[in-house]
Amino acid sequence: MYSPLSRDIQMYDQSNTRKKGPVHGWKEPAVSPVVGIMLMLTVTLILAAIISGFTGGIAKSQQKPPQLLFEASMVNDTATPANSFLEIRVISVSEGIHTSDLKLQTEWKNQSKQTNRCVIIPNFVNADGKTYPLGYGPGVQSGDGSSNFGNYTLLAGTRMNVNNSVTTSMDAVLTQYWDQSPGGITDGTPIRIQFVHVPSGSIIADKEITAET
């Protein structure tokens, strides 16, 4: 039997009935809008911190290497071999450069166009129990072994020297073939000298000199 009261009860039931899900029962909102926004902001801040640290590391790794300006001379005195020498003189630097951060490279070609190359590594003994070229002047401390390549700092006025009073020292810097005849360094032979800054992997100085006899 139909009555107005039963109609009102039916309408109330329909308007207040929540749909059941297939498994989990009553459906409720998963995350409120406020919580969702807070989560998004948190993720954004974390990503920003990561990206900032990453780009900061790249900028630091791309810092400019130091600058070095030098001049050099090499004499192969065939009349008096003990007077032969190679000397490098530092003209200027952008900042003090410790030789432990450097590699020194020399290269020259003989009359047959064969390339002779040397790489001098810091504190790697190459002649007479020492590491040539030896340092003199500014940036070189007093004390045993302080003049070894790898133990001194290049400053304006620093000199780096190898001379034939210790024959093997010339071999260590210019290869054992430098004084051969024929096939060695002669008057006018071009000699290339490079300084490599190890931390940055950059060649910071590159110069070609001409040998004299």
Biotite code that builds the C-alpha atoms (Angstrom):
import biotite.structure as struc

atoms = struc.array([
    struc.Atom([0.000, 0.000, 0.000], chain_id="A", res_id=1, res_name="MET", atom_name="CA", element="C"),
    struc.Atom([1.404, 3.344, -1.003], chain_id="A", res_id=2, res_name="TYR", atom_name="CA", element="C"),
    struc.Atom([1.532, 6.220, 1.403], chain_id="A", res_id=3, res_name="SER", atom_name="CA", element="C"),
    struc.Atom([3.343, 9.649, 1.455], chain_id="A", res_id=4, res_name="PRO", atom_name="CA", element="C"),
    struc.Atom([5.388, 8.460, 4.425], chain_id="A", res_id=5, res_name="LEU", atom_name="CA", element="C"),
    struc.Atom([6.752, 5.429, 2.577], chain_id="A", res_id=6, res_name="SER", atom_name="CA", element="C"),
    struc.Atom([7.649, 7.684, -0.396], chain_id="A", res_id=7, res_name="ARG", atom_name="CA", element="C"),
    struc.Atom([9.622, 10.038, 1.875], chain_id="A", res_id=8, res_name="ASP", atom_name="CA", element="C"),
    struc.Atom([11.521, 7.125, 3.443], chain_id="A", res_id=9, res_name="ILE", atom_name="CA", element="C"),
    struc.Atom([12.400, 5.731, -0.007], chain_id="A", res_id=10, res_name="GLN", atom_name="CA", element="C"),
    struc.Atom([13.703, 9.100, -1.214], chain_id="A", res_id=11, res_name="MET", atom_name="CA", element="C"),
    struc.Atom([15.833, 9.450, 1.954], chain_id="A", res_id=12, res_name="TYR", atom_name="CA", element="C"),
    struc.Atom([17.355, 6.007, 1.427], chain_id="A", res_id=13, res_name="ASP", atom_name="CA", element="C"),
    struc.Atom([18.236, 6.704, -2.210], chain_id="A", res_id=14, res_name="GLN", atom_name="CA", element="C"),
    struc.Atom([19.875, 10.064, -1.493], chain_id="A", res_id=15, res_name="SER", atom_name="CA", element="C"),
    struc.Atom([21.998, 8.739, 1.379], chain_id="A", res_id=16, res_name="ASN", atom_name="CA", element="C"),
    struc.Atom([23.014, 5.379, -0.026], chain_id="A", res_id=17, res_name="THR", atom_name="CA", element="C"),
    struc.Atom([26.810, 5.105, -0.897], chain_id="A", res_id=18, res_name="ARG", atom_name="CA", element="C"),
    struc.Atom([27.773, 2.811, -3.683], chain_id="A", res_id=19, res_name="LYS", atom_name="CA", element="C"),
    struc.Atom([29.666, -0.333, -2.796], chain_id="A", res_id=20, res_name="LYS", atom_name="CA", element="C"),
    struc.Atom([32.836, -1.224, -4.646], chain_id="A", res_id=21, res_name="GLY", atom_name="CA", element="C"),
    struc.Atom([33.241, -4.692, -6.112], chain_id="A", res_id=22, res_name="PRO", atom_name="CA", element="C"),
    struc.Atom([35.704, -5.838, -3.419], chain_id="A", res_id=23, res_name="VAL", atom_name="CA", element="C"),
    struc.Atom([36.558, -3.215, -0.856], chain_id="A", res_id=24, res_name="HIS", atom_name="CA", element="C"),
    struc.Atom([33.116, -2.115, 0.210], chain_id="A", res_id=25, res_name="GLY", atom_name="CA", element="C"),
    struc.Atom([32.311, 1.549, 0.536], chain_id="A", res_id=26, res_name="TRP", atom_name="CA", element="C"),
    struc.Atom([34.229, 3.894, -1.795], chain_id="A", res_id=27, res_name="LYS", atom_name="CA", element="C"),
    struc.Atom([36.107, 6.743, -0.040], chain_id="A", res_id=28, res_name="GLU", atom_name="CA", element="C"),
    struc.Atom([38.395, 9.418, -1.581], chain_id="A", res_id=29, res_name="PRO", atom_name="CA", element="C"),
    struc.Atom([42.012, 7.982, -1.783], chain_id="A", res_id=30, res_name="ALA", atom_name="CA", element="C"),
    struc.Atom([43.896, 11.234, -0.929], chain_id="A", res_id=31, res_name="VAL", atom_name="CA", element="C"),
    struc.Atom([42.495, 14.613, -0.072], chain_id="A", res_id=32, res_name="SER", atom_name="CA", element="C"),
    struc.Atom([43.435, 17.512, -2.427], chain_id="A", res_id=33, res_name="PRO", atom_name="CA", element="C"),
    struc.Atom([45.428, 19.232, 0.345], chain_id="A", res_id=34, res_name="VAL", atom_name="CA", element="C"),
    struc.Atom([47.572, 16.151, 1.007], chain_id="A", res_id=35, res_name="VAL", atom_name="CA", element="C"),
    struc.Atom([48.131, 15.684, -2.745], chain_id="A", res_id=36, res_name="GLY", atom_name="CA", element="C"),
    struc.Atom([49.383, 19.247, -3.130], chain_id="A", res_id=37, res_name="ILE", atom_name="CA", element="C"),
    struc.Atom([51.735, 18.841, -0.166], chain_id="A", res_id=38, res_name="MET", atom_name="CA", element="C"),
    struc.Atom([53.195, 15.652, -1.649], chain_id="A", res_id=39, res_name="LEU", atom_name="CA", element="C"),
    struc.Atom([53.762, 17.376, -4.993], chain_id="A", res_id=40, res_name="MET", atom_name="CA", element="C"),
    struc.Atom([55.506, 20.297, -3.282], chain_id="A", res_id=41, res_name="LEU", atom_name="CA", element="C"),
    struc.Atom([57.747, 17.908, -1.318], chain_id="A", res_id=42, res_name="THR", atom_name="CA", element="C"),
    struc.Atom([58.790, 16.012, -4.464], chain_id="A", res_id=43, res_name="VAL", atom_name="CA", element="C"),
    struc.Atom([59.448, 19.318, -6.259], chain_id="A", res_id=44, res_name="THR", atom_name="CA", element="C"),
    struc.Atom([61.701, 20.566, -3.449], chain_id="A", res_id=45, res_name="LEU", atom_name="CA", element="C"),
    struc.Atom([63.673, 17.295, -3.366], chain_id="A", res_id=46, res_name="ILE", atom_name="CA", element="C"),
    struc.Atom([64.207, 17.368, -7.143], chain_id="A", res_id=47, res_name="LEU", atom_name="CA", element="C"),
    struc.Atom([65.298, 21.012, -6.971], chain_id="A", res_id=48, res_name="ALA", atom_name="CA", element="C"),
    struc.Atom([67.887, 20.171, -4.295], chain_id="A", res_id=49, res_name="ALA", atom_name="CA", element="C"),
    struc.Atom([69.239, 17.250, -6.350], chain_id="A", res_id=50, res_name="ILE", atom_name="CA", element="C"),
    struc.Atom([69.493, 19.321, -9.543], chain_id="A", res_id=51, res_name="ILE", atom_name="CA", element="C"),
    struc.Atom([71.142, 22.206, -7.667], chain_id="A", res_id=52, res_name="SER", atom_name="CA", element="C"),
    struc.Atom([73.786, 19.891, -6.199], chain_id="A", res_id=53, res_name="GLY", atom_name="CA", element="C"),
    struc.Atom([74.410, 18.276, -9.577], chain_id="A", res_id=54, res_name="PHE", atom_name="CA", element="C"),
    struc.Atom([74.832, 21.554, -11.440], chain_id="A", res_id=55, res_name="THR", atom_name="CA", element="C"),
    struc.Atom([77.022, 22.912, -8.637], chain_id="A", res_id=56, res_name="GLY", atom_name="CA", element="C"),
    struc.Atom([79.311, 19.885, -8.992], chain_id="A", res_id=57, res_name="GLY", atom_name="CA", element="C"),
    struc.Atom([79.550, 20.420, -12.749], chain_id="A", res_id=58, res_name="ILE", atom_name="CA", element="C"),
    struc.Atom([80.417, 24.094, -12.287], chain_id="A", res_id=59, res_name="ALA", atom_name="CA", element="C"),
    struc.Atom([83.124, 23.198, -9.782], chain_id="A", res_id=60, res_name="LYS", atom_name="CA", element="C"),
    struc.Atom([84.615, 20.555, -12.102], chain_id="A", res_id=61, res_name="SER", atom_name="CA", element="C"),
    struc.Atom([84.686, 23.098, -14.947], chain_id="A", res_id=62, res_name="GLN", atom_name="CA", element="C"),
    struc.Atom([86.773, 25.663, -13.104], chain_id="A", res_id=63, res_name="GLN", atom_name="CA", element="C"),
    struc.Atom([89.515, 27.143, -15.233], chain_id="A", res_id=64, res_name="LYS", atom_name="CA", element="C"),
    struc.Atom([92.984, 25.577, -14.854], chain_id="A", res_id=65, res_name="PRO", atom_name="CA", element="C"),
    struc.Atom([95.912, 27.826, -13.857], chain_id="A", res_id=66, res_name="PRO", atom_name="CA", element="C"),
    struc.Atom([97.822, 29.722, -16.523], chain_id="A", res_id=67, res_name="GLN", atom_name="CA", element="C"),
    struc.Atom([101.548, 29.433, -17.121], chain_id="A", res_id=68, res_name="LEU", atom_name="CA", element="C"),
    struc.Atom([103.939, 31.379, -19.326], chain_id="A", res_id=69, res_name="LEU", atom_name="CA", element="C"),
    struc.Atom([107.535, 30.215, -19.743], chain_id="A", res_id=70, res_name="PHE", atom_name="CA", element="C"),
    struc.Atom([110.580, 30.418, -21.936], chain_id="A", res_id=71, res_name="GLU", atom_name="CA", element="C"),
    struc.Atom([113.237, 27.756, -22.448], chain_id="A", res_id=72, res_name="ALA", atom_name="CA", element="C"),
    struc.Atom([116.575, 27.053, -24.095], chain_id="A", res_id=73, res_name="SER", atom_name="CA", element="C"),
    struc.Atom([118.453, 23.891, -24.976], chain_id="A", res_id=74, res_name="MET", atom_name="CA", element="C"),
    struc.Atom([122.129, 23.630, -25.904], chain_id="A", res_id=75, res_name="VAL", atom_name="CA", element="C"),
    struc.Atom([123.824, 20.490, -27.178], chain_id="A", res_id=76, res_name="ASN", atom_name="CA", element="C"),
    struc.Atom([127.495, 21.364, -26.817], chain_id="A", res_id=77, res_name="ASP", atom_name="CA", element="C"),
    struc.Atom([129.137, 18.693, -28.948], chain_id="A", res_id=78, res_name="THR", atom_name="CA", element="C"),
    struc.Atom([132.596, 20.161, -28.286], chain_id="A", res_id=79, res_name="ALA", atom_name="CA", element="C"),
    struc.Atom([132.157, 19.982, -24.491], chain_id="A", res_id=80, res_name="THR", atom_name="CA", element="C"),
    struc.Atom([129.254, 17.577, -23.801], chain_id="A", res_id=81, res_name="PRO", atom_name="CA", element="C"),
    struc.Atom([129.248, 18.337, -20.062], chain_id="A", res_id=82, res_name="ALA", atom_name="CA", element="C"),
    struc.Atom([128.112, 21.891, -20.899], chain_id="A", res_id=83, res_name="ASN", atom_name="CA", element="C"),
    struc.Atom([124.905, 20.701, -22.615], chain_id="A", res_id=84, res_name="SER", atom_name="CA", element="C"),
    struc.Atom([121.693, 21.657, -20.827], chain_id="A", res_id=85, res_name="PHE", atom_name="CA", element="C"),
    struc.Atom([117.956, 22.284, -20.970], chain_id="A", res_id=86, res_name="LEU", atom_name="CA", element="C"),
    struc.Atom([116.571, 25.136, -18.877], chain_id="A", res_id=87, res_name="GLU", atom_name="CA", element="C"),
    struc.Atom([112.976, 26.272, -18.443], chain_id="A", res_id=88, res_name="ILE", atom_name="CA", element="C"),
    struc.Atom([112.273, 29.683, -16.888], chain_id="A", res_id=89, res_name="ARG", atom_name="CA", element="C"),
    struc.Atom([108.828, 30.621, -15.574], chain_id="A", res_id=90, res_name="VAL", atom_name="CA", element="C"),
    struc.Atom([107.801, 34.114, -16.698], chain_id="A", res_id=91, res_name="ILE", atom_name="CA", element="C"),
    struc.Atom([104.404, 34.305, -14.991], chain_id="A", res_id=92, res_name="SER", atom_name="CA", element="C"),
    struc.Atom([101.634, 32.204, -13.462], chain_id="A", res_id=93, res_name="VAL", atom_name="CA", element="C"),
    struc.Atom([98.019, 33.019, -12.601], chain_id="A", res_id=94, res_name="SER", atom_name="CA", element="C"),
    struc.Atom([98.643, 31.354, -9.224], chain_id="A", res_id=95, res_name="GLU", atom_name="CA", element="C"),
    struc.Atom([101.313, 29.161, -7.678], chain_id="A", res_id=96, res_name="GLY", atom_name="CA", element="C"),
    struc.Atom([101.279, 25.752, -9.401], chain_id="A", res_id=97, res_name="ILE", atom_name="CA", element="C"),
    struc.Atom([102.656, 22.842, -7.430], chain_id="A", res_id=98, res_name="HIS", atom_name="CA", element="C"),
    struc.Atom([104.572, 20.461, -9.669], chain_id="A", res_id=99, res_name="THR", atom_name="CA", element="C"),
    struc.Atom([102.829, 17.483, -8.047], chain_id="A", res_id=100, res_name="SER", atom_name="CA", element="C"),
    struc.Atom([99.818, 18.600, -10.144], chain_id="A", res_id=101, res_name="ASP", atom_name="CA", element="C"),
    struc.Atom([101.786, 18.657, -13.397], chain_id="A", res_id=102, res_name="LEU", atom_name="CA", element="C"),
    struc.Atom([103.203, 16.412, -16.065], chain_id="A", res_id=103, res_name="LYS", atom_name="CA", element="C"),
    struc.Atom([106.018, 17.696, -18.261], chain_id="A", res_id=104, res_name="LEU", atom_name="CA", element="C"),
    struc.Atom([106.208, 16.467, -21.850], chain_id="A", res_id=105, res_name="GLN", atom_name="CA", element="C"),
    struc.Atom([108.994, 16.965, -24.402], chain_id="A", res_id=106, res_name="THR", atom_name="CA", element="C"),
    struc.Atom([109.012, 15.955, -28.040], chain_id="A", res_id=107, res_name="GLU", atom_name="CA", element="C"),
    struc.Atom([111.453, 16.304, -30.944], chain_id="A", res_id=108, res_name="TRP", atom_name="CA", element="C"),
    struc.Atom([112.194, 14.658, -34.286], chain_id="A", res_id=109, res_name="LYS", atom_name="CA", element="C"),
    struc.Atom([115.549, 13.571, -35.636], chain_id="A", res_id=110, res_name="ASN", atom_name="CA", element="C"),
    struc.Atom([116.788, 14.000, -39.195], chain_id="A", res_id=111, res_name="GLN", atom_name="CA", element="C"),
    struc.Atom([114.844, 10.887, -40.239], chain_id="A", res_id=112, res_name="SER", atom_name="CA", element="C"),
    struc.Atom([111.615, 12.418, -38.853], chain_id="A", res_id=113, res_name="LYS", atom_name="CA", element="C"),
    struc.Atom([111.398, 9.840, -36.091], chain_id="A", res_id=114, res_name="GLN", atom_name="CA", element="C"),
    struc.Atom([109.588, 11.226, -33.050], chain_id="A", res_id=115, res_name="THR", atom_name="CA", element="C"),
    struc.Atom([111.223, 11.057, -29.630], chain_id="A", res_id=116, res_name="ASN", atom_name="CA", element="C"),
    struc.Atom([108.951, 11.797, -26.690], chain_id="A", res_id=117, res_name="ARG", atom_name="CA", element="C"),
    struc.Atom([109.370, 11.961, -22.903], chain_id="A", res_id=118, res_name="CYS", atom_name="CA", element="C"),
    struc.Atom([106.738, 12.284, -20.171], chain_id="A", res_id=119, res_name="VAL", atom_name="CA", element="C"),
    struc.Atom([108.056, 13.338, -16.761], chain_id="A", res_id=120, res_name="ILE", atom_name="CA", element="C"),
    struc.Atom([105.819, 12.322, -13.843], chain_id="A", res_id=121, res_name="ILE", atom_name="CA", element="C"),
    struc.Atom([106.057, 14.049, -10.443], chain_id="A", res_id=122, res_name="PRO", atom_name="CA", element="C"),
    struc.Atom([108.315, 12.296, -7.925], chain_id="A", res_id=123, res_name="ASN", atom_name="CA", element="C"),
    struc.Atom([109.044, 9.418, -10.279], chain_id="A", res_id=124, res_name="PHE", atom_name="CA", element="C"),
    struc.Atom([112.819, 8.978, -9.965], chain_id="A", res_id=125, res_name="VAL", atom_name="CA", element="C"),
    struc.Atom([114.304, 9.209, -13.447], chain_id="A", res_id=126, res_name="ASN", atom_name="CA", element="C"),
    struc.Atom([118.055, 9.780, -12.927], chain_id="A", res_id=127, res_name="ALA", atom_name="CA", element="C"),
    struc.Atom([120.669, 9.730, -10.184], chain_id="A", res_id=128, res_name="ASP", atom_name="CA", element="C"),
    struc.Atom([118.061, 9.004, -7.501], chain_id="A", res_id=129, res_name="GLY", atom_name="CA", element="C"),
    struc.Atom([116.226, 12.250, -8.300], chain_id="A", res_id=130, res_name="LYS", atom_name="CA", element="C"),
    struc.Atom([113.325, 13.494, -10.398], chain_id="A", res_id=131, res_name="THR", atom_name="CA", element="C"),
    struc.Atom([114.489, 15.868, -13.113], chain_id="A", res_id=132, res_name="TYR", atom_name="CA", element="C"),
    struc.Atom([114.169, 18.662, -14.061], chain_id="A", res_id=133, res_name="PRO", atom_name="CA", element="C"),
    struc.Atom([115.315, 20.096, -10.745], chain_id="A", res_id=134, res_name="LEU", atom_name="CA", element="C"),
    struc.Atom([113.853, 23.355, -9.491], chain_id="A", res_id=135, res_name="GLY", atom_name="CA", element="C"),
    struc.Atom([115.710, 26.488, -8.401], chain_id="A", res_id=136, res_name="TYR", atom_name="CA", element="C"),
    struc.Atom([114.719, 29.904, -7.081], chain_id="A", res_id=137, res_name="GLY", atom_name="CA", element="C"),
    struc.Atom([111.224, 31.033, -6.033], chain_id="A", res_id=138, res_name="PRO", atom_name="CA", element="C"),
    struc.Atom([108.872, 28.231, -4.992], chain_id="A", res_id=139, res_name="GLY", atom_name="CA", element="C"),
    struc.Atom([111.678, 25.790, -4.112], chain_id="A", res_id=140, res_name="VAL", atom_name="CA", element="C"),
    struc.Atom([112.074, 25.094, -0.404], chain_id="A", res_id=141, res_name="GLN", atom_name="CA", element="C"),
    struc.Atom([115.359, 24.174, 1.227], chain_id="A", res_id=142, res_name="SER", atom_name="CA", element="C"),
    struc.Atom([115.871, 20.568, 2.250], chain_id="A", res_id=143, res_name="GLY", atom_name="CA", element="C"),
    struc.Atom([116.782, 17.220, 0.815], chain_id="A", res_id=144, res_name="ASP", atom_name="CA", element="C"),
    struc.Atom([114.702, 16.326, -2.233], chain_id="A", res_id=145, res_name="GLY", atom_name="CA", element="C"),
    struc.Atom([112.852, 19.650, -2.280], chain_id="A", res_id=146, res_name="SER", atom_name="CA", element="C"),
    struc.Atom([114.213, 20.467, -5.751], chain_id="A", res_id=147, res_name="SER", atom_name="CA", element="C"),
    struc.Atom([112.815, 17.264, -7.272], chain_id="A", res_id=148, res_name="ASN", atom_name="CA", element="C"),
    struc.Atom([110.073, 17.730, -9.857], chain_id="A", res_id=149, res_name="PHE", atom_name="CA", element="C"),
    struc.Atom([106.918, 17.157, -7.846], chain_id="A", res_id=150, res_name="GLY", atom_name="CA", element="C"),
    struc.Atom([108.172, 18.840, -4.667], chain_id="A", res_id=151, res_name="ASN", atom_name="CA", element="C"),
    struc.Atom([108.338, 22.508, -5.659], chain_id="A", res_id=152, res_name="TYR", atom_name="CA", element="C"),
    struc.Atom([105.892, 25.181, -6.767], chain_id="A", res_id=153, res_name="THR", atom_name="CA", element="C"),
    struc.Atom([106.115, 27.130, -10.006], chain_id="A", res_id=154, res_name="LEU", atom_name="CA", element="C"),
    struc.Atom([106.168, 30.867, -9.408], chain_id="A", res_id=155, res_name="LEU", atom_name="CA", element="C"),
    struc.Atom([107.384, 33.763, -11.513], chain_id="A", res_id=156, res_name="ALA", atom_name="CA", element="C"),
    struc.Atom([111.153, 33.355, -11.619], chain_id="A", res_id=157, res_name="GLY", atom_name="CA", element="C"),
    struc.Atom([111.292, 29.602, -10.910], chain_id="A", res_id=158, res_name="THR", atom_name="CA", element="C"),
    struc.Atom([113.944, 27.818, -13.007], chain_id="A", res_id=159, res_name="ARG", atom_name="CA", element="C"),
    struc.Atom([113.853, 24.157, -14.029], chain_id="A", res_id=160, res_name="MET", atom_name="CA", element="C"),
    struc.Atom([117.197, 22.757, -15.076], chain_id="A", res_id=161, res_name="ASN", atom_name="CA", element="C"),
    struc.Atom([118.755, 19.637, -16.542], chain_id="A", res_id=162, res_name="VAL", atom_name="CA", element="C"),
    struc.Atom([122.425, 19.575, -17.448], chain_id="A", res_id=163, res_name="ASN", atom_name="CA", element="C"),
    struc.Atom([124.808, 17.010, -18.811], chain_id="A", res_id=164, res_name="ASN", atom_name="CA", element="C"),
    struc.Atom([126.988, 16.926, -15.710], chain_id="A", res_id=165, res_name="SER", atom_name="CA", element="C"),
    struc.Atom([124.562, 14.096, -14.897], chain_id="A", res_id=166, res_name="VAL", atom_name="CA", element="C"),
    struc.Atom([124.276, 12.460, -18.315], chain_id="A", res_id=167, res_name="THR", atom_name="CA", element="C"),
    struc.Atom([121.268, 10.339, -17.435], chain_id="A", res_id=168, res_name="THR", atom_name="CA", element="C"),
    struc.Atom([119.283, 13.424, -16.431], chain_id="A", res_id=169, res_name="SER", atom_name="CA", element="C"),
    struc.Atom([119.343, 14.658, -20.024], chain_id="A", res_id=170, res_name="MET", atom_name="CA", element="C"),
    struc.Atom([118.268, 11.175, -21.116], chain_id="A", res_id=171, res_name="ASP", atom_name="CA", element="C"),
    struc.Atom([115.363, 11.302, -18.656], chain_id="A", res_id=172, res_name="ALA", atom_name="CA", element="C"),
    struc.Atom([114.014, 14.548, -20.103], chain_id="A", res_id=173, res_name="VAL", atom_name="CA", element="C"),
    struc.Atom([114.945, 14.282, -23.811], chain_id="A", res_id=174, res_name="LEU", atom_name="CA", element="C"),
    struc.Atom([115.279, 10.473, -24.288], chain_id="A", res_id=175, res_name="THR", atom_name="CA", element="C"),
    struc.Atom([118.578, 8.596, -24.551], chain_id="A", res_id=176, res_name="GLN", atom_name="CA", element="C"),
    struc.Atom([118.913, 9.513, -28.226], chain_id="A", res_id=177, res_name="TYR", atom_name="CA", element="C"),
    struc.Atom([119.324, 13.269, -27.785], chain_id="A", res_id=178, res_name="TRP", atom_name="CA", element="C"),
    struc.Atom([123.153, 13.241, -28.126], chain_id="A", res_id=179, res_name="ASP", atom_name="CA", element="C"),
    struc.Atom([123.516, 10.509, -30.726], chain_id="A", res_id=180, res_name="GLN", atom_name="CA", element="C"),
    struc.Atom([125.420, 11.301, -33.892], chain_id="A", res_id=181, res_name="SER", atom_name="CA", element="C"),
    struc.Atom([123.804, 10.978, -36.300], chain_id="A", res_id=182, res_name="PRO", atom_name="CA", element="C"),
    struc.Atom([120.183, 10.918, -35.176], chain_id="A", res_id=183, res_name="GLY", atom_name="CA", element="C"),
    struc.Atom([120.335, 13.228, -32.179], chain_id="A", res_id=184, res_name="GLY", atom_name="CA", element="C"),
    struc.Atom([119.462, 16.845, -31.476], chain_id="A", res_id=185, res_name="ILE", atom_name="CA", element="C"),
    struc.Atom([121.428, 19.198, -33.687], chain_id="A", res_id=186, res_name="THR", atom_name="CA", element="C"),
    struc.Atom([121.539, 22.948, -34.240], chain_id="A", res_id=187, res_name="ASP", atom_name="CA", element="C"),
    struc.Atom([118.047, 24.113, -35.208], chain_id="A", res_id=188, res_name="GLY", atom_name="CA", element="C"),
    struc.Atom([116.175, 20.995, -34.038], chain_id="A", res_id=189, res_name="THR", atom_name="CA", element="C"),
    struc.Atom([112.672, 22.022, -32.865], chain_id="A", res_id=190, res_name="PRO", atom_name="CA", element="C"),
    struc.Atom([111.820, 20.802, -29.357], chain_id="A", res_id=191, res_name="ILE", atom_name="CA", element="C"),
    struc.Atom([108.253, 20.978, -28.103], chain_id="A", res_id=192, res_name="ARG", atom_name="CA", element="C"),
    struc.Atom([107.645, 21.442, -24.359], chain_id="A", res_id=193, res_name="ILE", atom_name="CA", element="C"),
    struc.Atom([104.220, 21.026, -22.765], chain_id="A", res_id=194, res_name="GLN", atom_name="CA", element="C"),
    struc.Atom([102.908, 21.341, -19.222], chain_id="A", res_id=195, res_name="PHE", atom_name="CA", element="C"),
    struc.Atom([99.798, 19.274, -18.460], chain_id="A", res_id=196, res_name="VAL", atom_name="CA", element="C"),
    struc.Atom([97.667, 20.219, -15.448], chain_id="A", res_id=197, res_name="HIS", atom_name="CA", element="C"),
    struc.Atom([96.638, 16.799, -14.136], chain_id="A", res_id=198, res_name="VAL", atom_name="CA", element="C"),
    struc.Atom([93.539, 17.780, -12.039], chain_id="A", res_id=199, res_name="PRO", atom_name="CA", element="C"),
    struc.Atom([91.845, 19.438, -15.031], chain_id="A", res_id=200, res_name="SER", atom_name="CA", element="C"),
    struc.Atom([93.487, 17.333, -17.756], chain_id="A", res_id=201, res_name="GLY", atom_name="CA", element="C"),
    struc.Atom([94.388, 20.547, -19.602], chain_id="A", res_id=202, res_name="SER", atom_name="CA", element="C"),
    struc.Atom([97.569, 21.552, -21.399], chain_id="A", res_id=203, res_name="ILE", atom_name="CA", element="C"),
    struc.Atom([98.303, 24.862, -19.679], chain_id="A", res_id=204, res_name="ILE", atom_name="CA", element="C"),
    struc.Atom([101.492, 25.737, -21.561], chain_id="A", res_id=205, res_name="ALA", atom_name="CA", element="C"),
    struc.Atom([102.793, 24.632, -24.958], chain_id="A", res_id=206, res_name="ASP", atom_name="CA", element="C"),
    struc.Atom([105.908, 26.042, -26.536], chain_id="A", res_id=207, res_name="LYS", atom_name="CA", element="C"),
    struc.Atom([108.342, 25.057, -29.299], chain_id="A", res_id=208, res_name="GLU", atom_name="CA", element="C"),
    struc.Atom([111.978, 26.059, -28.927], chain_id="A", res_id=209, res_name="ILE", atom_name="CA", element="C"),
    struc.Atom([114.964, 25.624, -31.217], chain_id="A", res_id=210, res_name="THR", atom_name="CA", element="C"),
    struc.Atom([118.043, 23.753, -30.053], chain_id="A", res_id=211, res_name="ALA", atom_name="CA", element="C"),
    struc.Atom([121.501, 25.276, -30.286], chain_id="A", res_id=212, res_name="GLU", atom_name="CA", element="C"),
    struc.Atom([124.898, 23.634, -30.509], chain_id="A", res_id=213, res_name="THR", atom_name="CA", element="C"),
])
